[in-house]
């Protein structure tokens, strides 16, 4: 059983951008995906495509685990999360597309050099933003 994350733990998690997302298949078995995320205010945001297994799984059952590794194998945070699945971007520059651009820029730490090209690609790929609200954490080697 995890505990609510401390501010120091959330700051450590926010300093990273790669994790493994574990979702639950319809048969109850786990499904894993390597993802990039941006954490702010206790919510990890992830760009995904509408047709992926993780998206289907979280639409059906919003429970998941976000597992973030540190620089050492024995440093990690395993976050219990509850997902909300955003809207698929439909037209270039719509709100979903702008949300996707924000996630991209927060993860990369830089502005995209051609936002219109980005918006078009997101529409073509049927992308959306997953919002993963952190419920609890089990961690090893993180600041208190």
N, CA, C and O atoms as a MOPAC input file, in Angstrom:
PM7 MOZYME 1SCF
protein

 N      0.84600 1    -1.17300 1     0.00000 1
 C      0.00000 1     0.00000 1     0.00000 1
 C      0.88800 1     1.23100 1     0.00000 1
 O      1.79300 1     1.35100 1     0.82600 1
 N      0.63300 1     2.13300 1    -0.91300 1
 C      1.42100 1     3.35100 1    -1.00700 1
 C      0.88200 1     4.44400 1    -0.11100 1
 O     -0.18500 1     4.32700 1     0.49100 1
 N      1.65900 1     5.50800 1    -0.04500 1
 C      1.28200 1     6.68200 1     0.72000 1
 C      1.20600 1     7.86100 1    -0.23100 1
 O      1.70300 1     7.78900 1    -1.35500 1
 N      0.59200 1     8.93700 1     0.21100 1
 C      0.56200 1    10.15000 1    -0.60500 1
 C      2.00600 1    10.62100 1    -0.80900 1
 O      2.79300 1    10.61800 1     0.13800 1
 N      2.36000 1    11.02300 1    -2.02300 1
 C      3.73300 1    11.46800 1    -2.26300 1
 C      4.01200 1    12.79700 1    -1.57300 1
 O      3.12800 1    13.64500 1    -1.44700 1
 N      5.24900 1    12.96500 1    -1.12900 1
 C      5.66800 1    14.23200 1    -0.53800 1
 C      6.00400 1    15.21500 1    -1.65800 1
 O      6.14400 1    14.82000 1    -2.81600 1
 N      6.13200 1    16.47600 1    -1.31400 1
 C      6.52600 1    17.48000 1    -2.30600 1
 C      7.90300 1    17.16000 1    -2.87500 1
 O      8.13600 1    17.33900 1    -4.07100 1
 N      8.82000 1    16.68500 1    -2.02700 1
 C     10.17200 1    16.34600 1    -2.49400 1
 C     10.12500 1    15.17100 1    -3.47500 1
 O     10.84600 1    15.16900 1    -4.47300 1
 N      9.28600 1    14.17900 1    -3.19900 1
 C      9.14400 1    13.05400 1    -4.12300 1
 C      8.54600 1    13.51100 1    -5.44500 1
 O      9.01300 1    13.10600 1    -6.51000 1
 N      7.52200 1    14.34700 1    -5.38600 1
 C      6.91300 1    14.85500 1    -6.62200 1
 C      7.90800 1    15.67900 1    -7.43000 1
 O      7.90400 1    15.62200 1    -8.66000 1
 N      8.75700 1    16.44100 1    -6.75100 1
 C      9.78700 1    17.22300 1    -7.45900 1
 C     10.76800 1    16.28600 1    -8.15800 1
 O     11.16700 1    16.55100 1    -9.29200 1
 N     11.15900 1    15.20000 1    -7.50400 1
 C     12.07100 1    14.22200 1    -8.11500 1
 C     11.40200 1    13.58800 1    -9.33600 1
 O     12.02700 1    13.47200 1   -10.39000 1
 N     10.15400 1    13.18400 1    -9.20700 1
 C      9.41900 1    12.55700 1   -10.31400 1
 C      9.26300 1    13.54800 1   -11.46600 1
 O      9.38300 1    13.17000 1   -12.63100 1
 N      8.99700 1    14.81000 1   -11.14500 1
 C      8.83100 1    15.83700 1   -12.17900 1
 C     10.13900 1    16.12300 1   -12.91200 1
 O     10.11500 1    16.60300 1   -14.04500 1
 N     11.27100 1    15.83700 1   -12.28900 1
 C     12.56900 1    16.08100 1   -12.93200 1
 C     12.89500 1    15.02500 1   -13.98400 1
 O     13.87200 1    15.16000 1   -14.72000 1
 N     12.09700 1    13.99900 1   -14.05500 1
 C     12.29500 1    12.92000 1   -15.01100 1
 C     11.16700 1    12.96000 1   -16.04300 1
 O     10.14900 1    13.62100 1   -15.84200 1
 N     11.36700 1    12.23700 1   -17.15500 1
 C     10.34100 1    12.25900 1   -18.21100 1
 C     10.07600 1    10.89200 1   -18.84000 1
 O      9.27500 1    10.79800 1   -19.76900 1
 N     10.72400 1     9.83600 1   -18.36100 1
 C     10.50800 1     8.50500 1   -18.92700 1
 C     10.06800 1     7.54400 1   -17.83100 1
 O     10.57000 1     7.58000 1   -16.70800 1
 N      9.11200 1     6.68100 1   -18.18900 1
 C      8.57000 1     5.73700 1   -17.22100 1
 C      7.95600 1     4.55600 1   -17.95600 1
 O      7.85400 1     4.54400 1   -19.18200 1
 N      7.55400 1     3.57300 1   -17.17900 1
 C      6.76100 1     2.45600 1   -17.68800 1
 C      5.35200 1     2.63900 1   -17.14100 1
 O      5.15700 1     2.77600 1   -15.93300 1
 N      4.37200 1     2.63900 1   -18.04200 1
 C      2.97200 1     2.73000 1   -17.65600 1
 C      2.38600 1     1.32400 1   -17.69000 1
 O      2.47500 1     0.62100 1   -18.69600 1
 N      1.78500 1     0.92900 1   -16.57300 1
 C      1.14500 1    -0.38300 1   -16.47200 1
 C     -0.35900 1    -0.16100 1   -16.43500 1
 O     -0.87100 1     0.56500 1   -15.58200 1
 N     -1.06300 1    -0.79700 1   -17.37100 1
 C     -2.52600 1    -0.72800 1   -17.41100 1
 C     -3.07500 1    -2.14200 1   -17.27500 1
 O     -2.31900 1    -3.11300 1   -17.23700 1
 N     -4.39700 1    -2.24500 1   -17.20400 1
 C     -5.04300 1    -3.54000 1   -16.97100 1
 C     -5.83800 1    -3.93900 1   -18.20800 1
 O     -6.74800 1    -3.22800 1   -18.63500 1
 N     -5.47800 1    -5.09100 1   -18.77700 1
 C     -6.23200 1    -5.62400 1   -19.92400 1
 C     -7.60900 1    -6.10200 1   -19.46700 1
 O     -7.85900 1    -6.25600 1   -18.27100 1
 N     -8.48900 1    -6.33300 1   -20.42600 1
 C     -9.85000 1    -6.79300 1   -20.12600 1
 C     -9.84800 1    -8.10900 1   -19.35000 1
 O    -10.74700 1    -8.35600 1   -18.54600 1
 N     -8.83300 1    -8.96100 1   -19.58800 1
 C     -8.77300 1   -10.24100 1   -18.86900 1
 C     -8.11900 1   -10.10800 1   -17.49200 1
 O     -7.94200 1   -11.10700 1   -16.79400 1
 N     -7.75700 1    -8.87400 1   -17.09100 1
 C     -7.16500 1    -8.63900 1   -15.77700 1
 C     -5.64900 1    -8.70200 1   -15.73700 1
 O     -5.04800 1    -8.40200 1   -14.70500 1
 N     -5.02300 1    -9.08400 1   -16.83600 1
 C     -3.56400 1    -9.16700 1   -16.85300 1
 C     -2.96200 1    -7.78600 1   -17.12400 1
 O     -3.62000 1    -6.92100 1   -17.70300 1
 N     -1.70600 1    -7.58300 1   -16.70200 1
 C     -1.07500 1    -6.27700 1   -16.90900 1
 C     -0.59400 1    -6.09500 1   -18.34200 1
 O     -0.23800 1    -7.05800 1   -19.02300 1
 N     -0.59000 1    -4.84200 1   -18.78600 1
 C     -0.04000 1    -4.46300 1   -20.08800 1
 C      0.89200 1    -3.29300 1   -19.81000 1
 O      0.50800 1    -2.35000 1   -19.11900 1
 N      2.12600 1    -3.34000 1   -20.34500 1
 C      3.09800 1    -2.28600 1   -20.07100 1
 C      3.45200 1    -1.52600 1   -21.33900 1
 O      3.42200 1    -2.06600 1   -22.44500 1
 N      3.79100 1    -0.24900 1   -21.14300 1
 C      4.21100 1     0.61600 1   -22.23700 1
 C      5.28600 1     1.55700 1   -21.72500 1
 O      5.13300 1     2.15100 1   -20.65800 1
 N      6.36500 1     1.69900 1   -22.47000 1
 C      7.33600 1     2.74800 1   -22.18200 1
 C      6.74900 1     4.06000 1   -22.67500 1
 O      6.27900 1     4.15000 1   -23.80900 1
 N      6.77500 1     5.08300 1   -21.81700 1
 C      6.16700 1     6.37100 1   -22.18500 1
 C      7.07500 1     7.52500 1   -21.75900 1
 O      7.96900 1     7.36200 1   -20.92900 1
 N      6.82000 1     8.69100 1   -22.34800 1
 C      7.40100 1     9.95200 1   -21.89500 1
 C      6.26800 1    10.74600 1   -21.26800 1
 O      5.13900 1    10.71300 1   -21.75800 1
 N      6.55900 1    11.45900 1   -20.19100 1
 C      5.52400 1    12.19200 1   -19.47100 1
 C      6.05500 1    13.53000 1   -18.97700 1
 O      7.26200 1    13.77000 1   -18.94200 1
 N      5.13300 1    14.37900 1   -18.60200 1
 C      5.44800 1    15.62000 1   -17.90100 1
 C      4.55500 1    15.66300 1   -16.67000 1
 O      3.33700 1    15.52800 1   -16.78100 1
 N      5.15500 1    15.85200 1   -15.49500 1
 C      4.39000 1    15.89700 1   -14.24700 1
 C      4.29200 1    17.33000 1   -13.74400 1
 O      5.29700 1    18.02900 1   -13.61600 1
 N      3.06100 1    17.75700 1   -13.46200 1
 C      2.82700 1    19.06500 1   -12.85100 1
 C      1.57800 1    18.95600 1   -11.97500 1
 O      0.55900 1    18.39500 1   -12.37600 1
 N      1.69200 1    19.50500 1   -10.77900 1
 C      0.56100 1    19.52600 1    -9.83900 1
 C     -0.01400 1    18.13200 1    -9.58400 1
 O     -1.22900 1    17.96700 1    -9.47200 1
 N      0.86000 1    17.13800 1    -9.49400 1
 C      0.42100 1    15.78300 1    -9.17900 1
 C     -0.25400 1    15.04600 1   -10.31500 1
 O     -0.88300 1    14.01100 1   -10.09700 1
 N     -0.13100 1    15.57100 1   -11.53600 1
 C     -0.72500 1    14.92300 1   -12.70800 1
 C      0.35100 1    14.73700 1   -13.76900 1
 O      0.98900 1    15.70100 1   -14.19100 1
 N      0.55000 1    13.48800 1   -14.19900 1
 C      1.46700 1    13.18900 1   -15.29900 1
 C      0.65900 1    13.24200 1   -16.58800 1
 O     -0.40300 1    12.62800 1   -16.69000 1
 N      1.16700 1    13.97600 1   -17.57100 1
 C      0.48300 1    14.09000 1   -18.85900 1
 C      1.31900 1    13.38200 1   -19.91400 1
 O      2.53900 1    13.54100 1   -19.97000 1
 N      0.63600 1    12.58900 1   -20.75900 1
 C      1.28100 1    11.71700 1   -21.73400 1
 C      0.57100 1    11.87200 1   -23.07700 1
 O     -0.65800 1    11.89800 1   -23.13600 1
 N      1.34600 1    11.97500 1   -24.14800 1
 C      0.79000 1    11.97900 1   -25.50100 1
 C      0.67500 1    10.53800 1   -25.97600 1
 O      1.65700 1     9.79600 1   -25.97000 1
 N     -0.54000 1    10.13800 1   -26.39200 1
 C     -0.77500 1     8.76700 1   -26.87000 1
 C     -1.66700 1     8.80900 1   -28.11100 1
 O     -2.30100 1     9.82300 1   -28.40500 1
 N     -1.70100 1     7.69200 1   -28.82900 1
 C     -2.63200 1     7.58000 1   -29.94700 1
 C     -3.91400 1     6.88900 1   -29.48200 1
 O     -3.90900 1     6.09200 1   -28.54400 1
 N     -4.98600 1     7.21300 1   -30.15100 1
 C     -6.29500 1     6.72000 1   -29.75900 1
 C     -6.40900 1     5.19700 1   -29.82100 1
 O     -7.11200 1     4.59800 1   -29.00700 1
 N     -5.73100 1     4.57100 1   -30.76700 1
 C     -5.90800 1     3.14000 1   -30.98300 1
 C     -4.99500 1     2.22100 1   -30.19700 1
 O     -5.08100 1     1.00400 1   -30.35600 1
 N     -4.12800 1     2.75100 1   -29.35900 1
 C     -3.17700 1     1.90700 1   -28.61400 1
 C     -3.84800 1     1.15100 1   -27.47900 1
 O     -4.87800 1     1.57000 1   -26.95000 1
 N     -3.23100 1     0.01200 1   -27.11300 1
 C     -3.76500 1    -0.82200 1   -26.02900 1
 C     -3.89200 1    -0.03400 1   -24.72900 1
 O     -4.90200 1    -0.14900 1   -24.03500 1
 N     -2.87700 1     0.76600 1   -24.39000 1
 C     -2.93800 1     1.50700 1   -23.12400 1
 C     -4.13100 1     2.45700 1   -23.09900 1
 O     -4.75700 1     2.64300 1   -22.05600 1
 N     -4.44500 1     3.05700 1   -24.24700 1
 C     -5.57200 1     3.98300 1   -24.31600 1
 C     -6.88400 1     3.22100 1   -24.14000 1
 O     -7.74500 1     3.64300 1   -23.36900 1
 N     -7.04200 1     2.10900 1   -24.84600 1
 C     -8.24900 1     1.27900 1   -24.69600 1
 C     -8.40500 1     0.81100 1   -23.25400 1
 O     -9.49300 1     0.88200 1   -22.68200 1
 N     -7.30400 1     0.33000 1   -22.67300 1
 C     -7.35600 1    -0.18200 1   -21.30400 1
 C     -7.79400 1     0.89500 1   -20.31800 1
 O     -8.62300 1     0.63700 1   -19.44500 1
 N     -7.24000 1     2.10700 1   -20.45300 1
 C     -7.56200 1     3.17800 1   -19.50900 1
 C     -8.95100 1     3.76500 1   -19.73800 1
 O     -9.54300 1     4.31400 1   -18.80900 1
 N     -9.47400 1     3.66000 1   -20.93900 1
 C    -10.87000 1     4.06200 1   -21.15700 1
 C    -11.80300 1     3.11400 1   -20.40100 1
 O    -12.81200 1     3.54500 1   -19.84400 1
 N    -11.46800 1     1.85100 1   -20.38500 1
 C    -12.29100 1     0.83100 1   -19.73700 1
 C    -12.09100 1     0.83200 1   -18.22100 1
 O    -13.05300 1     0.70500 1   -17.46200 1
 N    -10.83600 1     0.97500 1   -17.78500 1
 C    -10.49500 1     0.91900 1   -16.35900 1
 C     -9.39700 1     1.95600 1   -16.12300 1
 O     -8.26600 1     1.74900 1   -16.56200 1
 N     -9.69600 1     3.05900 1   -15.44600 1
 C     -8.73800 1     4.15900 1   -15.32300 1
 C     -7.57500 1     3.90000 1   -14.37100 1
 O     -6.72300 1     4.77300 1   -14.20500 1
 N     -7.51500 1     2.74600 1   -13.75100 1
 C     -6.43200 1     2.46300 1   -12.81400 1
 C     -5.15100 1     2.08200 1   -13.55300 1
 O     -5.17900 1     1.38600 1   -14.56900 1
 N     -4.03100 1     2.55600 1   -13.01500 1
 C     -2.74500 1     2.21600 1   -13.60400 1
 C     -1.62200 1     2.44400 1   -12.61600 1
 O     -1.83100 1     2.91700 1   -11.49900 1
 N     -0.42600 1     2.09500 1   -13.05900 1
 C      0.79500 1     2.33200 1   -12.29700 1
 C      1.79700 1     2.97300 1   -13.23800 1
 O      1.98000 1     2.52900 1   -14.37200 1
 N      2.44200 1     4.02500 1   -12.75300 1
 C      3.52100 1     4.68200 1   -13.48700 1
 C      4.79400 1     4.38100 1   -12.72100 1
 O      4.94600 1     4.80300 1   -11.57500 1
 N      5.72000 1     3.64700 1   -13.35000 1
 C      6.95400 1     3.22600 1   -12.68200 1
 C      8.11300 1     4.03400 1   -13.25000 1
 O      8.44100 1     3.92400 1   -14.43100 1
 N      8.73300 1     4.85400 1   -12.38500 1
 C      9.79600 1     5.77200 1   -12.78100 1
 C     11.10400 1     5.29500 1   -12.15800 1
 O     11.20700 1     5.15800 1   -10.93900 1
 N     12.10900 1     5.04100 1   -13.01300 1
 C     13.42100 1     4.61100 1   -12.51800 1
 C     14.33700 1     5.80300 1   -12.31800 1
 O     14.25000 1     6.79700 1   -13.03900 1
 N     15.22000 1     5.69200 1   -11.33000 1
 C     16.24100 1     6.69800 1   -11.08900 1
 C     17.53600 1     6.33400 1   -11.79700 1
 O     17.56300 1     5.46200 1   -12.66500 1
 N     18.60700 1     7.01600 1   -11.41100 1
 C     19.91400 1     6.77200 1   -12.02600 1
 C     20.50700 1     5.44000 1   -11.59200 1
 O     21.32100 1     4.85500 1   -12.30700 1
 N     20.10500 1     4.96600 1   -10.43100 1
 C     20.54300 1     3.66100 1    -9.94300 1
 C     19.34700 1     2.71700 1    -9.99900 1
 O     18.20200 1     3.15000 1    -9.86900 1
 N     19.60900 1     1.44900 1   -10.19000 1
 C     18.53400 1     0.45600 1   -10.26900 1
 C     17.67800 1     0.45400 1    -9.00600 1
 O     16.48800 1     0.14500 1    -9.06500 1
 N     18.27000 1     0.79500 1    -7.87000 1
 C     17.56100 1     0.74000 1    -6.59700 1
 C     16.88500 1     2.06000 1    -6.23000 1
 O     16.41300 1     2.22000 1    -5.10400 1
 N     16.83600 1     2.99600 1    -7.15800 1
 C     16.12800 1     4.25900 1    -6.94700 1
 C     14.94900 1     4.28900 1    -7.91700 1
 O     15.12600 1     4.26000 1    -9.13500 1
 N     13.74600 1     4.34700 1    -7.35300 1
 C     12.56200 1     4.33100 1    -8.20900 1
 C     11.35500 1     4.87900 1    -7.45600 1
 O     11.36800 1     5.01300 1    -6.23300 1
 N     10.31600 1     5.19000 1    -8.21900 1
 C      9.00500 1     5.53300 1    -7.66800 1
 C      7.96800 1     4.75400 1    -8.46700 1
 O      7.96900 1     4.78000 1    -9.69700 1
 N      7.09700 1     4.07200 1    -7.76700 1
 C      6.00200 1     3.35300 1    -8.38600 1
 C      4.71300 1     4.04400 1    -7.95200 1
 O      4.29900 1     3.94300 1    -6.79800 1
 N      4.08700 1     4.74600 1    -8.89300 1
 C      2.95500 1     5.60800 1    -8.59000 1
 C      1.64700 1     4.93800 1    -8.98800 1
 O      1.48900 1     4.51100 1   -10.13100 1
 N      0.73000 1     4.84600 1    -8.06900 1
 C     -0.63400 1     4.44900 1    -8.40500 1
 C     -1.31200 1     5.67600 1    -8.98900 1
 O     -1.30500 1     6.74500 1    -8.37900 1
 N     -1.90000 1     5.52200 1   -10.17700 1
 C     -2.51000 1     6.66000 1   -10.86700 1
 C     -3.94700 1     6.33900 1   -11.27500 1
 O     -4.34000 1     5.18000 1   -11.40400 1
 N     -4.70500 1     7.40100 1   -11.47000 1
 C     -6.05100 1     7.29300 1   -12.03400 1
 C     -6.07500 1     8.15800 1   -13.28900 1
 O     -5.74300 1     9.34300 1   -13.24400 1
 N     -6.46700 1     7.55900 1   -14.40300 1
 C     -6.37400 1     8.22900 1   -15.70000 1
 C     -7.66500 1     8.90200 1   -16.11000 1
 O     -8.76300 1     8.43700 1   -15.80500 1
 N     -7.50100 1    10.01700 1   -16.81400 1
 C     -8.58100 1    10.55800 1   -17.62300 1
 C     -8.04800 1    10.65300 1   -19.03700 1
 O     -6.93000 1    11.11300 1   -19.27100 1
 N     -8.86700 1    10.21100 1   -19.97000 1
 C     -8.49100 1    10.16200 1   -21.37600 1
 C     -9.06300 1    11.39300 1   -22.06400 1
 O    -10.27500 1    11.60500 1   -22.07600 1
 N     -8.17000 1    12.20700 1   -22.64000 1
 C     -8.59700 1    13.42900 1   -23.31800 1
 C     -9.25100 1    13.15600 1   -24.65800 1
 O     -9.41700 1    12.00700 1   -25.06600 1
 N     -9.61700 1    14.23100 1   -25.33100 1
 C    -10.23000 1    14.15300 1   -26.65500 1
 C     -9.14700 1    14.03700 1   -27.72600 1
 O     -8.08200 1    14.64400 1   -27.61700 1
 N     -9.43300 1    13.25800 1   -28.75000 1
 C     -8.52800 1    13.15100 1   -29.89900 1
 C     -8.51700 1    14.49000 1   -30.62100 1
 O     -9.57100 1    15.08800 1   -30.84000 1
 N     -7.32600 1    14.96500 1   -30.99300 1
 C     -7.24800 1    16.20600 1   -31.75500 1
 C     -7.85800 1    15.97400 1   -33.13500 1
 O     -7.51200 1    15.01500 1   -33.82500 1
 N     -8.77400 1    16.86700 1   -33.53100 1
 C     -9.52800 1    16.69700 1   -34.77500 1
 C     -9.12000 1    17.67900 1   -35.86900 1
 O     -9.11400 1    17.33700 1   -37.05200 1
 N     -8.78100 1    18.89500 1   -35.46400 1
 C     -8.40700 1    19.92300 1   -36.43100 1
 C     -7.13100 1    20.60000 1   -35.96100 1
 O     -6.89600 1    20.74100 1   -34.76100 1
 N     -6.32400 1    21.00900 1   -36.90100 1
 C     -5.03100 1    21.61900 1   -36.60600 1
 C     -5.17400 1    22.80500 1   -35.66000 1
 O     -5.84200 1    23.78700 1   -35.98300 1
 N     -4.54300 1    22.71100 1   -34.49300 1
 C     -4.54300 1    23.80700 1   -33.53800 1
 C     -5.72400 1    23.84800 1   -32.59600 1
 O     -5.89500 1    24.83400 1   -31.87800 1
 N     -6.56300 1    22.78900 1   -32.57100 1
 C     -7.66800 1    22.76800 1   -31.61300 1
 C     -7.10000 1    22.61800 1   -30.19400 1
 O     -5.89000 1    22.47500 1   -30.01800 1
 N     -7.98100 1    22.65100 1   -29.18700 1
 C     -7.51100 1    22.60500 1   -27.79800 1
 C     -6.69800 1    21.35000 1   -27.51700 1
 O     -5.67100 1    21.42200 1   -26.84200 1
 N     -7.13900 1    20.20100 1   -28.02200 1
 C     -6.37800 1    18.96400 1   -27.80600 1
 C     -4.99500 1    19.07400 1   -28.43200 1
 O     -4.00900 1    18.64100 1   -27.83600 1
 N     -4.91500 1    19.64400 1   -29.61300 1
 C     -3.62300 1    19.83000 1   -30.27300 1
 C     -2.71500 1    20.76000 1   -29.49000 1
 O     -1.51600 1    20.50800 1   -29.37700 1
 N     -3.27800 1    21.83700 1   -28.94800 1
 C     -2.48200 1    22.75600 1   -28.13100 1
 C     -2.01100 1    22.07900 1   -26.85300 1
 O     -0.89200 1    22.31400 1   -26.39600 1
 N     -2.87300 1    21.22900 1   -26.26800 1
 C     -2.45900 1    20.46700 1   -25.07700 1
 C     -1.30500 1    19.51900 1   -25.41400 1
 O     -0.35800 1    19.38700 1   -24.63800 1
 N     -1.38900 1    18.85900 1   -26.57600 1
 C     -0.31500 1    17.97000 1   -27.01700 1
 C      0.98700 1    18.73600 1   -27.22600 1
 O      2.05900 1    18.25600 1   -26.85600 1
 N      0.89700 1    19.91200 1   -27.81100 1
 C      2.09500 1    20.73200 1   -28.02600 1
 C      2.71800 1    21.11800 1   -26.68600 1
 O      3.93900 1    21.09200 1   -26.53500 1
 N      1.88300 1    21.47400 1   -25.72200 1
 C      2.40900 1    21.81500 1   -24.39700 1
 C      3.13500 1    20.62400 1   -23.77200 1
 O      4.21800 1    20.79300 1   -23.21200 1
 N      2.56000 1    19.42700 1   -23.85800 1
 C      3.21600 1    18.22800 1   -23.32100 1
 C      4.55900 1    18.01800 1   -24.01300 1
 O      5.57200 1    17.78300 1   -23.35400 1
 N      4.56700 1    18.10200 1   -25.33800 1
 C      5.80800 1    17.93400 1   -26.10100 1
 C      6.87100 1    18.93500 1   -25.63700 1
 O      8.01200 1    18.55500 1   -25.37300 1
 N      6.49500 1    20.20500 1   -25.53800 1
 C      7.46600 1    21.24300 1   -25.18900 1
 C      7.94700 1    21.10900 1   -23.75100 1
 O      9.10700 1    21.40900 1   -23.46700 1
 N      7.09800 1    20.67100 1   -22.84900 1
 C      7.50900 1    20.46400 1   -21.44900 1
 C      8.46600 1    19.28200 1   -21.33600 1
 O      9.42100 1    19.33400 1   -20.56000 1
 N      8.22500 1    18.22400 1   -22.09400 1
 C      9.10900 1    17.05600 1   -22.04800 1
 C     10.46300 1    17.37600 1   -22.67100 1
 O     11.50200 1    17.01800 1   -22.11500 1
 N     10.46000 1    18.04700 1   -23.81600 1
 C     11.71400 1    18.32500 1   -24.52200 1
 C     12.44500 1    19.54600 1   -23.96500 1
 O     13.65000 1    19.69700 1   -24.16600 1
 N     11.71600 1    20.41300 1   -23.26700 1
 C     12.33300 1    21.60700 1   -22.72400 1
 C     12.58100 1    22.69900 1   -23.75400 1
 O     13.35600 1    23.62300 1   -23.50900 1
 N     11.93000 1    22.59400 1   -24.89800 1
 C     12.10800 1    23.62000 1   -25.93500 1
 C     10.83600 1    23.75400 1   -26.76800 1
 O     10.01500 1    22.84000 1   -26.84100 1
 N     10.70200 1    24.91200 1   -27.38800 1
 C      9.55400 1    25.16000 1   -28.25900 1
 C      9.70700 1    24.37400 1   -29.55200 1
 O     10.81300 1    24.23000 1   -30.07400 1
 N      8.61000 1    23.87400 1   -30.05600 1
 C      8.63300 1    23.18100 1   -31.35200 1
 C      8.88700 1    24.22300 1   -32.43100 1
 O      8.30900 1    25.30900 1   -32.39200 1
 N      9.75800 1    23.89900 1   -33.40900 1
 C     10.11800 1    24.89500 1   -34.42300 1
 C      9.05700 1    25.09400 1   -35.49900 1
 O      9.13200 1    26.06100 1   -36.25700 1
 N      8.06900 1    24.20100 1   -35.58300 1
 C      7.00800 1    24.34800 1   -36.58200 1
 C      5.68700 1    23.82800 1   -35.99900 1
 O      5.28400 1    22.70200 1   -36.29300 1
 N      5.01200 1    24.63800 1   -35.17800 1
 C      3.77300 1    24.17400 1   -34.54500 1
 C      2.71200 1    23.69900 1   -35.53700 1
 O      2.00200 1    22.73700 1   -35.24300 1
 N      2.58100 1    24.33600 1   -36.69400 1
 C      1.56200 1    23.90100 1   -37.66000 1
 C      1.84300 1    22.48900 1   -38.15700 1
 O      0.92200 1    21.68500 1   -38.30400 1
 N      3.11400 1    22.18500 1   -38.41600 1
 C      3.49200 1    20.82500 1   -38.83100 1
 C      3.18200 1    19.84800 1   -37.69700 1
 O      2.68300 1    18.75000 1   -37.94500 1
 N      3.47300 1    20.24000 1   -36.46200 1
 C      3.18700 1    19.41200 1   -35.28900 1
 C      1.68600 1    19.12800 1   -35.19400 1
 O      1.27700 1    17.97600 1   -35.04400 1
 N      0.86300 1    20.18900 1   -35.28300 1
 C     -0.58900 1    20.00600 1   -35.18700 1
 C     -1.10600 1    19.04800 1   -36.26300 1
 O     -1.93800 1    18.18700 1   -35.97800 1
 N     -0.61900 1    19.19600 1   -37.49200 1
 C     -1.04700 1    18.31100 1   -38.59100 1
 C     -0.67100 1    16.86400 1   -38.30800 1
 O     -1.46400 1    15.95300 1   -38.54500 1
 N      0.53600 1    16.65400 1   -37.80100 1
 C      0.98300 1    15.29400 1   -37.48100 1
 C      0.13000 1    14.68700 1   -36.37300 1
 O     -0.19600 1    13.50100 1   -36.42900 1
 N     -0.23600 1    15.47700 1   -35.36600 1
 C     -1.03800 1    14.97400 1   -34.25000 1
 C     -2.43500 1    14.56900 1   -34.72100 1
 O     -2.97700 1    13.56400 1   -34.26000 1
 N     -3.01900 1    15.34300 1   -35.63600 1
 C     -4.33000 1    14.98900 1   -36.19400 1
 C     -4.21100 1    13.68700 1   -36.97900 1
 O     -5.03000 1    12.78400 1   -36.81200 1
 N     -3.18900 1    13.58700 1   -37.84100 1
 C     -2.99700 1    12.38400 1   -38.66500 1
 C     -2.78500 1    11.13300 1   -37.81100 1
 O     -3.23200 1    10.04600 1   -38.17600 1
 N     -2.10200 1    11.29000 1   -36.67100 1
 C     -1.81400 1    10.15000 1   -35.78800 1
 C     -2.93700 1     9.86800 1   -34.79400 1
 O     -2.85000 1     8.90700 1   -34.03000 1
 N     -3.98400 1    10.68200 1   -34.79000 1
 C     -5.11700 1    10.55400 1   -33.86000 1
 C     -4.63200 1    10.55100 1   -32.40900 1
 O     -4.94300 1     9.64800 1   -31.63300 1
 N     -3.86400 1    11.58100 1   -32.06700 1
 C     -3.29000 1    11.68600 1   -30.72500 1
 C     -4.19900 1    12.43200 1   -29.76800 1
 O     -5.06900 1    13.20700 1   -30.16500 1
 N     -3.95900 1    12.16300 1   -28.47600 1
 C     -4.67400 1    12.79500 1   -27.38100 1
 C     -3.75600 1    12.80500 1   -26.16500 1
 O     -2.69100 1    12.18800 1   -26.16900 1
 N     -4.18600 1    13.51300 1   -25.12700 1
 C     -3.42100 1    13.57000 1   -23.88600 1
 C     -4.09900 1    12.70700 1   -22.83100 1
 O     -5.29400 1    12.83900 1   -22.56600 1
 N     -3.29700 1    11.81100 1   -22.23100 1
 C     -3.72200 1    11.08200 1   -21.03900 1
 C     -3.30000 1    11.91500 1   -19.84100 1
 O     -2.17000 1    12.40200 1   -19.79500 1
 N     -4.17500 1    12.08400 1   -18.88500 1
 C     -3.83400 1    12.73900 1   -17.62700 1
 C     -3.88500 1    11.68900 1   -16.53400 1
 O     -4.92600 1    11.07700 1   -16.29300 1
 N     -2.74900 1    11.48300 1   -15.87400 1
 C     -2.62000 1    10.44400 1   -14.85800 1
 C     -2.45300 1    11.10200 1   -13.49100 1
 O     -1.36400 1    11.56200 1   -13.14700 1
 N     -3.52500 1    11.14600 1   -12.72000 1
 C     -3.48200 1    11.77000 1   -11.38800 1
 C     -2.84200 1    10.80300 1   -10.40500 1
 O     -3.27600 1     9.65900 1   -10.26900 1
 N     -1.80200 1    11.27700 1    -9.72000 1
 C     -1.07500 1    10.45500 1    -8.74800 1
 C     -1.92900 1    10.29500 1    -7.49300 1
 O     -2.35600 1    11.27800 1    -6.88700 1
 N     -2.16800 1     9.04200 1    -7.11600 1
 C     -2.95200 1     8.73100 1    -5.92400 1
 C     -2.05000 1     8.36100 1    -4.74500 1
 O     -2.29100 1     8.78000 1    -3.61200 1
 N     -1.00000 1     7.56600 1    -5.02700 1
 C     -0.08200 1     7.14800 1    -3.96500 1
 C      1.24500 1     6.74500 1    -4.59700 1
 O      1.34800 1     6.58000 1    -5.81200 1
 N      2.25200 1     6.58900 1    -3.75100 1
 C      3.58200 1     6.23200 1    -4.23200 1
 C      4.22700 1     5.23600 1    -3.28500 1
 O      4.08200 1     5.32000 1    -2.06600 1
 N      4.94200 1     4.29300 1    -3.87900 1
 C      5.87300 1     3.43400 1    -3.16100 1
 C      7.22000 1     3.75100 1    -3.78800 1
 O      7.37500 1     3.66700 1    -5.00600 1
 N      8.19900 1     4.11700 1    -2.96100 1
 C      9.46300 1     4.58800 1    -3.53100 1
 C     10.65400 1     4.05000 1    -2.74200 1
 O     10.54200 1     3.66300 1    -1.57800 1
 N     11.78000 1     4.04300 1    -3.41500 1
 C     13.04200 1     3.64100 1    -2.81500 1
 C     14.10400 1     4.64500 1    -3.24500 1
 O     14.23000 1     4.92900 1    -4.43600 1
 N     14.86500 1     5.18400 1    -2.30800 1
 C     15.98000 1     6.04000 1    -2.62300 1
 C     15.62900 1     7.46200 1    -3.01800 1
 O     16.49900 1     8.20100 1    -3.47900 1
 N     14.37300 1     7.86500 1    -2.84800 1
 C     13.94700 1     9.22900 1    -3.17600 1
 C     14.06600 1    10.11200 1    -1.94500 1
 O     14.11400 1     9.61600 1    -0.81900 1
 N     14.11400 1    11.44000 1    -2.16200 1
 C     14.09700 1    12.34300 1    -1.01400 1
 C     12.77400 1    12.22100 1    -0.27000 1
 O     11.74600 1    11.88200 1    -0.85600 1
 N     12.81400 1    12.50000 1     1.02100 1
 C     11.58000 1    12.46800 1     1.82700 1
 C     10.85800 1    13.73200 1     1.60800 1
 O      9.78800 1    13.93800 1     2.18100 1

